[in-house]
Amino acid sequence: MHPSGPKSNYDYRLFAMNRAQEAGIDNVGIGALFGLYDFRYEVLALLAHASYLENKFGTGPHTISVPRLEPAQGAPISINPPHVVSDSDFKKIVAVLRMSVPYTGMILSTREKPHYRDEIFNLGISQISAGSKTNPGGYSSFDKELEQFAVSDERTLLQTVSDIMKEGFYPSFCTACYRVGRTGEDFMKLAKPGEIKNFCTPNCIFTFKEYLLDYASSEIKKKGEALIEKELLEITNIERRELTKKKLKLIEQGKRDIYF
């Protein structure tokens, strides 16, 4: 697919994650652009890559992306993908990856339509983009001709937050693990047994609370506060829950950037 330029050396590109790990970047993400080849092979290749990274470096992929090929200027193959992935098969892809690599974050781009993205949440997607632009300088210009691929979900961040709340979810804007160095093997030790939730749940609540206070409409704020009260009950450690409530009070008083 890349007959010239740096990407034409596929072996070099494939081992980018090795070079990153060897250079000390211990959180890496992998993914396949579905539509170029049989999705069954692509999924198996992703799982093999994840297993290889885990065996060689002790840490599997921090994230796995699952983009589908969409029309893009200057890429004729994107108009008629050689191996179109149906909506039904795409759901299978997400479900299989989620069950096979339960510790990883799974990323869904704005290539997918709004209602379909909302459906996919229930199958294991954990990270999405919102209000994204794919053209260079897109956040300061409106030249859609330069888009790297067609964006199907053009909802604003506020609209996206509102819609995922209707599905029973709420957003996390947390970057705490990166901030405190909880990455690589340290992250995996918590993620694989599921203990990372002791950090993720309160940190998610904190960032959502800040969003509600600083950016949300009154309607979203009301619904969001109800979700936070419900989510606090998910913190089974009483001491942790009470400390989370105290930190929420600090946020209400104007304190920001609070995390565990």
C-alpha positions as a LaTeX table, in Angstrom:
\begin{tabular}{lrrr}
\hline
Residue & $x$ (\AA) & $y$ (\AA) & $z$ (\AA) \\
\hline
Met1 & 0.00 & 0.00 & 0.00 \\
His2 & 3.07 & 2.29 & 0.37 \\
Pro3 & 5.25 & 1.76 & $-2.73$ \\
Ser4 & 7.60 & 4.61 & $-1.82$ \\
Gly5 & 8.76 & 6.66 & 1.15 \\
Pro6 & 9.63 & 5.53 & 4.70 \\
Lys7 & 6.51 & 3.39 & 5.02 \\
Ser8 & 7.51 & 1.26 & 2.03 \\
Asn9 & 9.95 & $-0.62$ & 4.30 \\
Tyr10 & 7.31 & $-2.73$ & 6.02 \\
Asp11 & 9.69 & $-4.72$ & 8.23 \\
Tyr12 & 11.14 & $-1.50$ & 9.61 \\
Arg13 & 7.65 & $-0.16$ & 10.25 \\
Leu14 & 6.45 & $-3.40$ & 11.85 \\
Phe15 & 9.26 & $-3.29$ & 14.40 \\
Ala16 & 8.60 & 0.34 & 15.41 \\
Met17 & 7.20 & $-0.91$ & 18.71 \\
Asn18 & 10.42 & $-2.79$ & 19.42 \\
Arg19 & 12.46 & 0.36 & 18.87 \\
Ala20 & 10.10 & 2.33 & 21.09 \\
Gln21 & 10.38 & $-0.18$ & 23.92 \\
Glu22 & 14.15 & $-0.36$ & 23.58 \\
Ala23 & 14.31 & 3.43 & 23.73 \\
Gly24 & 12.37 & 3.47 & 27.01 \\
Ile25 & 8.87 & 4.20 & 25.70 \\
Asp26 & 7.05 & 1.45 & 27.56 \\
Asn27 & 3.47 & 2.31 & 26.54 \\
Val28 & 2.89 & 1.43 & 22.90 \\
Gly29 & $-0.23$ & 1.03 & 20.79 \\
Ile30 & $-0.90$ & $-1.20$ & 17.79 \\
Gly31 & $-3.69$ & $-1.50$ & 15.26 \\
Ala32 & $-4.68$ & $-2.57$ & 11.77 \\
Leu33 & $-6.48$ & $-0.62$ & 9.06 \\
Phe34 & $-9.31$ & $-3.01$ & 8.31 \\
Gly35 & $-10.41$ & $-3.32$ & 4.70 \\
Leu36 & $-7.03$ & $-3.97$ & 3.09 \\
Tyr37 & $-7.04$ & $-7.73$ & 3.72 \\
Asp38 & $-9.16$ & $-10.51$ & 5.26 \\
Phe39 & $-10.14$ & $-9.24$ & 8.71 \\
Arg40 & $-9.72$ & $-12.71$ & 10.21 \\
Tyr41 & $-6.02$ & $-12.67$ & 9.36 \\
Glu42 & $-5.66$ & $-9.09$ & 10.59 \\
Val43 & $-7.19$ & $-9.94$ & 13.97 \\
Leu44 & $-4.95$ & $-12.98$ & 14.40 \\
Ala45 & $-1.94$ & $-10.88$ & 13.40 \\
Leu46 & $-2.84$ & $-8.24$ & 15.99 \\
Leu47 & $-3.17$ & $-10.89$ & 18.69 \\
Ala48 & 0.14 & $-12.45$ & 17.66 \\
His49 & 1.79 & $-9.03$ & 17.81 \\
Ala50 & 0.33 & $-8.39$ & 21.27 \\
Ser51 & 1.59 & $-11.77$ & 22.48 \\
Tyr52 & 5.02 & $-11.15$ & 20.98 \\
Leu53 & 5.39 & $-7.78$ & 22.72 \\
Glu54 & 4.31 & $-9.26$ & 26.02 \\
Asn55 & 6.74 & $-12.17$ & 25.78 \\
Lys56 & 9.68 & $-10.05$ & 24.65 \\
Phe57 & 9.24 & $-6.93$ & 26.76 \\
Gly58 & 6.89 & $-8.03$ & 29.54 \\
Thr59 & 4.20 & $-5.55$ & 28.46 \\
Gly60 & 1.53 & $-5.99$ & 25.84 \\
Pro61 & 0.03 & $-3.08$ & 23.90 \\
His62 & $-1.40$ & $-0.26$ & 25.99 \\
Thr63 & $-3.97$ & 0.34 & 23.24 \\
Ile64 & $-5.33$ & $-1.35$ & 20.12 \\
Ser65 & $-6.95$ & 0.74 & 17.38 \\
Val66 & $-9.56$ & $-0.66$ & 15.00 \\
Pro67 & $-10.02$ & 1.80 & 12.10 \\
Arg68 & $-11.89$ & 0.80 & 8.94 \\
Leu69 & $-10.72$ & 2.07 & 5.55 \\
Glu70 & $-12.69$ & 5.18 & 4.53 \\
Pro71 & $-12.50$ & 7.34 & 1.37 \\
Ala72 & $-9.43$ & 9.58 & 1.31 \\
Gln73 & $-8.16$ & 11.99 & $-1.33$ \\
Gly74 & $-5.28$ & 10.60 & $-3.38$ \\
Ala75 & $-5.94$ & 6.99 & $-2.30$ \\
Pro76 & $-8.00$ & 5.23 & $-5.03$ \\
Ile77 & $-8.03$ & 1.94 & $-3.10$ \\
Ser78 & $-9.97$ & 3.65 & $-0.31$ \\
Ile79 & $-12.91$ & 4.21 & $-2.66$ \\
Asn80 & $-13.29$ & 0.48 & $-3.30$ \\
Pro81 & $-11.60$ & $-1.39$ & $-0.43$ \\
Pro82 & $-10.47$ & $-4.89$ & $-1.49$ \\
His83 & $-11.84$ & $-6.51$ & 1.66 \\
Val84 & $-14.84$ & $-4.56$ & 2.92 \\
Val85 & $-15.66$ & $-5.23$ & 6.57 \\
Ser86 & $-19.40$ & $-5.25$ & 7.29 \\
Asp87 & $-20.89$ & $-3.68$ & 10.41 \\
Ser88 & $-21.68$ & $-7.15$ & 11.74 \\
Asp89 & $-18.13$ & $-8.42$ & 11.20 \\
Phe90 & $-16.70$ & $-5.26$ & 12.70 \\
Lys91 & $-18.62$ & $-5.95$ & 15.90 \\
Lys92 & $-17.08$ & $-9.43$ & 15.94 \\
Ile93 & $-13.62$ & $-7.89$ & 15.60 \\
Val94 & $-14.17$ & $-5.61$ & 18.59 \\
Ala95 & $-15.65$ & $-8.40$ & 20.72 \\
Val96 & $-12.87$ & $-10.90$ & 19.93 \\
Leu97 & $-10.11$ & $-8.36$ & 20.63 \\
Arg98 & $-11.75$ & $-7.29$ & 23.89 \\
Met99 & $-12.00$ & $-10.88$ & 25.14 \\
Ser100 & $-8.51$ & $-11.79$ & 23.96 \\
Val101 & $-6.66$ & $-8.74$ & 25.29 \\
Pro102 & $-8.84$ & $-7.60$ & 28.23 \\
Tyr103 & $-6.20$ & $-5.32$ & 29.74 \\
Thr104 & $-5.78$ & $-3.07$ & 26.72 \\
Gly105 & $-7.55$ & 0.17 & 25.85 \\
Met106 & $-9.48$ & $-0.12$ & 22.57 \\
Ile107 & $-9.73$ & 2.97 & 20.38 \\
Leu108 & $-12.51$ & 3.83 & 17.92 \\
Ser109 & $-12.09$ & 6.78 & 15.58 \\
Thr110 & $-14.57$ & 9.25 & 14.07 \\
Arg111 & $-14.57$ & 7.17 & 10.88 \\
Glu112 & $-17.65$ & 5.39 & 12.23 \\
Lys113 & $-21.17$ & 6.86 & 12.22 \\
Pro114 & $-22.51$ & 8.32 & 15.51 \\
His115 & $-25.22$ & 5.76 & 16.26 \\
Tyr116 & $-22.89$ & 2.89 & 15.37 \\
Arg117 & $-20.13$ & 4.21 & 17.63 \\
Asp118 & $-22.63$ & 4.33 & 20.48 \\
Glu119 & $-23.53$ & 0.67 & 19.85 \\
Ile120 & $-19.88$ & $-0.44$ & 19.81 \\
Phe121 & $-19.31$ & 0.89 & 23.34 \\
Asn122 & $-21.21$ & $-2.08$ & 24.69 \\
Leu123 & $-18.79$ & $-4.52$ & 23.02 \\
Gly124 & $-15.59$ & $-3.27$ & 24.56 \\
Ile125 & $-14.47$ & 0.06 & 23.10 \\
Ser126 & $-12.96$ & 2.18 & 25.85 \\
Gln127 & $-11.53$ & 5.22 & 24.05 \\
Ile128 & $-12.93$ & 7.48 & 21.34 \\
Ser129 & $-12.10$ & 10.79 & 19.76 \\
Ala130 & $-14.64$ & 13.62 & 19.60 \\
Gly131 & $-14.74$ & 16.80 & 17.58 \\
Ser132 & $-11.76$ & 15.52 & 15.61 \\
Lys133 & $-10.22$ & 17.03 & 12.47 \\
Thr134 & $-8.09$ & 14.90 & 10.15 \\
Asn135 & $-6.74$ & 17.63 & 7.86 \\
Pro136 & $-3.44$ & 19.39 & 8.68 \\
Gly137 & $-4.21$ & 22.52 & 10.67 \\
Gly138 & $-7.84$ & 21.45 & 10.80 \\
Tyr139 & $-8.57$ & 23.06 & 14.16 \\
Ser140 & $-7.84$ & 26.50 & 12.72 \\
Ser141 & $-9.07$ & 26.04 & 9.14 \\
Phe142 & $-12.03$ & 24.45 & 7.35 \\
Asp143 & $-10.41$ & 22.96 & 4.24 \\
Lys144 & $-12.14$ & 19.57 & 4.11 \\
Glu145 & $-10.31$ & 18.72 & 0.86 \\
Leu146 & $-7.18$ & 18.02 & 2.89 \\
Glu147 & $-8.83$ & 15.45 & 5.17 \\
Gln148 & $-6.79$ & 12.27 & 5.61 \\
Phe149 & $-10.04$ & 10.29 & 5.63 \\
Ala150 & $-13.77$ & 10.97 & 5.66 \\
Val151 & $-15.13$ & 11.78 & 9.12 \\
Ser152 & $-18.53$ & 10.20 & 9.74 \\
Asp153 & $-19.04$ & 11.41 & 13.30 \\
Glu154 & $-18.97$ & 15.20 & 13.39 \\
Arg155 & $-20.54$ & 15.62 & 16.81 \\
Thr156 & $-19.01$ & 18.15 & 19.16 \\
Leu157 & $-17.49$ & 17.04 & 22.44 \\
Leu158 & $-20.62$ & 18.21 & 24.29 \\
Gln159 & $-22.89$ & 16.22 & 21.96 \\
Thr160 & $-20.69$ & 13.15 & 22.28 \\
Val161 & $-20.69$ & 13.34 & 26.07 \\
Ser162 & $-24.46$ & 13.72 & 26.09 \\
Asp163 & $-24.99$ & 10.71 & 23.84 \\
Ile164 & $-22.66$ & 8.34 & 25.67 \\
Met165 & $-24.36$ & 9.29 & 28.94 \\
Lys166 & $-27.62$ & 8.07 & 27.41 \\
Glu167 & $-25.90$ & 4.70 & 27.00 \\
Gly168 & $-25.10$ & 4.65 & 30.71 \\
Phe169 & $-21.44$ & 5.66 & 30.33 \\
Tyr170 & $-19.57$ & 8.83 & 31.15 \\
Pro171 & $-16.25$ & 10.22 & 29.95 \\
Ser172 & $-12.86$ & 10.16 & 31.59 \\
Phe173 & $-10.31$ & 12.82 & 30.70 \\
Cys174 & $-7.72$ & 11.24 & 32.97 \\
Thr175 & $-3.98$ & 11.23 & 32.23 \\
Ala176 & $-2.89$ & 10.33 & 35.77 \\
Cys177 & $-1.00$ & 7.14 & 34.91 \\
Tyr178 & 1.28 & 9.03 & 32.53 \\
Arg179 & 1.72 & 11.84 & 35.03 \\
Val180 & 2.93 & 9.57 & 37.84 \\
Gly181 & 4.86 & 7.10 & 35.69 \\
Arg182 & 2.33 & 4.30 & 36.06 \\
Thr183 & 3.20 & 2.89 & 32.64 \\
Gly184 & 4.61 & $-0.22$ & 31.02 \\
Glu185 & 5.15 & $-3.12$ & 33.41 \\
Asp186 & 3.89 & $-1.09$ & 36.40 \\
Phe187 & 0.62 & $-0.46$ & 34.58 \\
Met188 & 0.28 & $-4.06$ & 33.41 \\
Lys189 & 0.69 & $-5.40$ & 36.95 \\
Leu190 & $-2.44$ & $-3.46$ & 37.87 \\
Ala191 & $-4.36$ & $-3.80$ & 34.60 \\
Lys192 & $-4.16$ & $-7.57$ & 34.09 \\
Pro193 & $-5.73$ & $-8.55$ & 37.45 \\
Gly194 & $-8.22$ & $-5.67$ & 37.15 \\
Glu195 & $-6.80$ & $-3.67$ & 40.05 \\
Ile196 & $-6.29$ & $-0.58$ & 37.90 \\
Lys197 & $-9.96$ & 0.25 & 38.55 \\
Asn198 & $-8.91$ & 1.39 & 42.04 \\
Phe199 & $-7.22$ & 4.29 & 40.29 \\
Cys200 & $-9.34$ & 4.58 & 37.13 \\
Thr201 & $-12.74$ & 4.88 & 38.78 \\
Pro202 & $-11.94$ & 7.79 & 41.14 \\
Asn203 & $-9.74$ & 9.52 & 38.55 \\
Cys204 & $-12.51$ & 9.24 & 35.99 \\
Ile205 & $-14.94$ & 10.76 & 38.48 \\
Phe206 & $-12.55$ & 13.64 & 39.21 \\
Thr207 & $-12.03$ & 14.58 & 35.56 \\
Phe208 & $-15.72$ & 14.24 & 34.78 \\
Lys209 & $-16.55$ & 16.47 & 37.74 \\
Glu210 & $-14.16$ & 19.13 & 36.47 \\
Tyr211 & $-15.73$ & 18.92 & 33.01 \\
Leu212 & $-19.23$ & 19.30 & 34.44 \\
Leu213 & $-18.26$ & 22.36 & 36.48 \\
Asp214 & $-16.21$ & 24.11 & 33.81 \\
Tyr215 & $-17.84$ & 23.25 & 30.49 \\
Ala216 & $-21.15$ & 21.38 & 30.67 \\
Ser217 & $-24.64$ & 22.76 & 30.17 \\
Ser218 & $-27.00$ & 22.78 & 33.16 \\
Glu219 & $-28.87$ & 19.74 & 31.78 \\
Ile220 & $-25.69$ & 17.71 & 31.27 \\
Lys221 & $-24.42$ & 18.80 & 34.67 \\
Lys222 & $-27.55$ & 17.52 & 36.41 \\
Lys223 & $-27.40$ & 14.14 & 34.67 \\
Gly224 & $-23.66$ & 13.92 & 35.22 \\
Glu225 & $-23.93$ & 14.52 & 38.96 \\
Ala226 & $-26.43$ & 11.66 & 39.18 \\
Leu227 & $-24.00$ & 9.38 & 37.34 \\
Ile228 & $-21.17$ & 10.35 & 39.69 \\
Glu229 & $-23.28$ & 9.47 & 42.74 \\
Lys230 & $-24.02$ & 6.10 & 41.19 \\
Glu231 & $-20.38$ & 5.48 & 40.27 \\
Leu232 & $-19.14$ & 6.31 & 43.76 \\
Leu233 & $-20.94$ & 3.19 & 44.96 \\
Glu234 & $-18.72$ & 1.15 & 42.62 \\
Ile235 & $-15.73$ & 2.03 & 44.81 \\
Thr236 & $-16.00$ & $-0.90$ & 47.21 \\
Asn237 & $-13.09$ & 0.17 & 49.41 \\
Ile238 & $-14.82$ & 2.41 & 51.97 \\
Glu239 & $-11.66$ & 4.36 & 52.82 \\
Arg240 & $-10.96$ & 5.01 & 49.14 \\
Arg241 & $-14.56$ & 6.07 & 48.55 \\
Glu242 & $-14.52$ & 8.58 & 51.40 \\
Leu243 & $-11.20$ & 10.00 & 50.25 \\
Thr244 & $-12.67$ & 10.35 & 46.76 \\
Lys245 & $-15.61$ & 12.28 & 48.19 \\
Lys246 & $-13.24$ & 14.63 & 50.04 \\
Lys247 & $-11.31$ & 15.30 & 46.83 \\
Leu248 & $-14.59$ & 15.99 & 45.03 \\
Lys249 & $-15.31$ & 18.69 & 47.62 \\
Leu250 & $-11.96$ & 20.27 & 46.79 \\
Ile251 & $-12.90$ & 20.30 & 43.11 \\
Glu252 & $-16.20$ & 21.99 & 43.96 \\
Gln253 & $-14.20$ & 24.62 & 45.87 \\
Gly254 & $-12.14$ & 25.40 & 42.77 \\
Lys255 & $-9.23$ & 22.97 & 43.04 \\
Arg256 & $-8.24$ & 21.31 & 39.74 \\
Asp257 & $-5.95$ & 18.58 & 38.45 \\
Ile258 & $-6.63$ & 16.13 & 41.27 \\
Tyr259 & $-5.82$ & 12.46 & 40.84 \\
Phe260 & $-4.58$ & 9.28 & 42.53 \\
\hline
\end{tabular}
